[in-house]
Amino acid sequence: RGLDSQIVIIGSGISGIAAAQKLVKYGFHNVRILEATARSGGRIKTGKFGNNVIEIGANWIHGPSEENPVFCLARDYGLLEPEALLPENQTVDIEGHPPWVSNWFSSSGTKLKTEDLNPALELFGEILQEAGQFVSKGVETHASMGDFIRTEARLRAEQQWQALAPRTRARRMCLISNLLKVECSVNGSHSMDQVSLAAFGLYKTLPGLDCTFTHGYEGVVKHLLAELPGGSVTYRRPVSCVRWSNTGGGDQPVTVETEDGERVSADHVIVTVPLGYLKRHHATLFSPPLPLHKQHSVQRMGFGTNNKIFVEFDSPWWDADCGVIHLLWEDEEDLVDQVADVKRSWIKKLFGFTVVTPAERYGHVLCGWIAGHEAEHMETLTEEEVTREVTQLIRTFTGNPIVTPRRVLRSQWFQDPWTCGSYTYPGRGCSAQDLANLMEPLPAEGAAQSPPLQVLFAGEATHHCFYSTVHGALLSGWREADRLIAHYCPPGPPQPRRS
Ligand code: 6YU
């Protein structure tokens, strides 16, 4: 069939669009995307907050440098600020942790001096770095990041901070609790106890100082979509079942059934639904079901919730150069990253806020970050309840009893039926093999009598080292397009060289 093959892509997020763009560019002309919702972009979702553009989903280009295809596209489409294009911006290596100026506030209502906190920050940074190295050493596969960080932090505090006043030591331990919550947001996990120590280092960072889009992340989605023929995406068309064949097959071996009863025949289907959706629906989404090893990997890989709470103020209560505000609870010496009573105290999981810049455009807007079951509970509350809790929180930490946000807006990624959370992390018991299993097509080439490559898998959860990111998702879409291109148009034998 070659370039006439019928290819159906499930999901119009960046991975689905990238797969379609590459196939169409190569010459495949029967490529169709079925999207459950009324829009493209999936977890790239630009919204409005007052008159400002904000990101409800993906925020930054992580590691904006030549190796990052999202950066290259955004640069070529003219979507970035001039500073992001500076060579020095692209070469600095921040290893996933931007060097923002931090302001620390305490639950006793005071602003803390950063110098007093630096030793604890350094200690935490060292432990994280060591954790990342286990992937090449091989450790007991069920060990968790949470256990490792707590054990090491207690041990090192005992050795290094013994002579300190108990109050200073206690505050440093509270700071480590805050940083554990930061890591829950970064990883999208409920607790660091759920994140694998052995697989933590699978995630790779790229050089470059994380940057944002002037008019929103969705710009890159719109530009890529414009490279597809009109009508390539069918919206409001949720797929309910992919019928494939592991025993032989007819002319077109796959049938895609949609919720409204449409049946689409295809030679190949590229599934890009989020891992959260797969965890919930894989049993009904595939007939016959996914092979067991693939099902186990779907279960073992982690997919949690990280939500944002945008808050706008008339005037700032943070320093002019501040990039991130941390909230340190004075009763959290016990190195905690989850709250005991989610309904009553969910707000304690919010580690703090990043400052939305530039101030000339945004005014005084903060973006709060909250992960885990606490974030999922927050989604069930009304906007008024969330506003009340956030206002109370800020009054407590600033010691200012009248500070009042002008407006508040939160994301609700867990309740989104087509996402069921935020992004992927390596769950306890995971290894690189699980990521390999997630991306493995059905049936694999040369593995069965039935037509190969009926069902292919893309999406951020299928990238071996950039899972959880937009660039990982984009590359996974291109990877699956390349797989089909190589299947139909294998590179020819090397030509003999003429002398
Ligand atoms: C990044 C960032 N970022 C914040 C928040 C979120 C995410 N990410 P999609 O879901 O987009 O598309 C699937 C489509 O399928 C979708 O349209 C569905 O409607 C559709 N669908 C589902 N079911 C269907 C059905 N049955 N039928 C038809 N259609 C169906 N990434 O690079 N920078 O700043 C952030 C952030 C709040 C929620 C992010 C960020 C993640 C990206 O958004 C995400 O990976 C991609 O958009 C996914 O694209 P896709 O195509 O795969 O799926 C160890 C270690 C450390 C590891 N982590 C390091 C930190 C990195 C992560 N940081 C994230 C931080 C933020 C703030």
Boltz pocket constraint, residues with backbone or C-beta under 6 A from the ligand:
constraints:
  - pocket:
      binder: B
      contacts: [[A, 10], [A, 11], [A, 12], [A, 13], [A, 14], [A, 15], [A, 16], [A, 34], [A, 35], [A, 36], [A, 37], [A, 39], [A, 40], [A, 41], [A, 42], [A, 43], [A, 44], [A, 56], [A, 57], [A, 58], [A, 59], [A, 60], [A, 61], [A, 62], [A, 96], [A, 185], [A, 186], [A, 187], [A, 199], [A, 200], [A, 201], [A, 202], [A, 203], [A, 237], [A, 238], [A, 239], [A, 240], [A, 272], [A, 273], [A, 274], [A, 277], [A, 306], [A, 307], [A, 308], [A, 411], [A, 413], [A, 417], [A, 418], [A, 419], [A, 421], [A, 422], [A, 423], [A, 424], [A, 458], [A, 459], [A, 460], [A, 461], [A, 467], [A, 468], [A, 469], [A, 470], [A, 471], [A, 473]]
      max_distance: 6.0
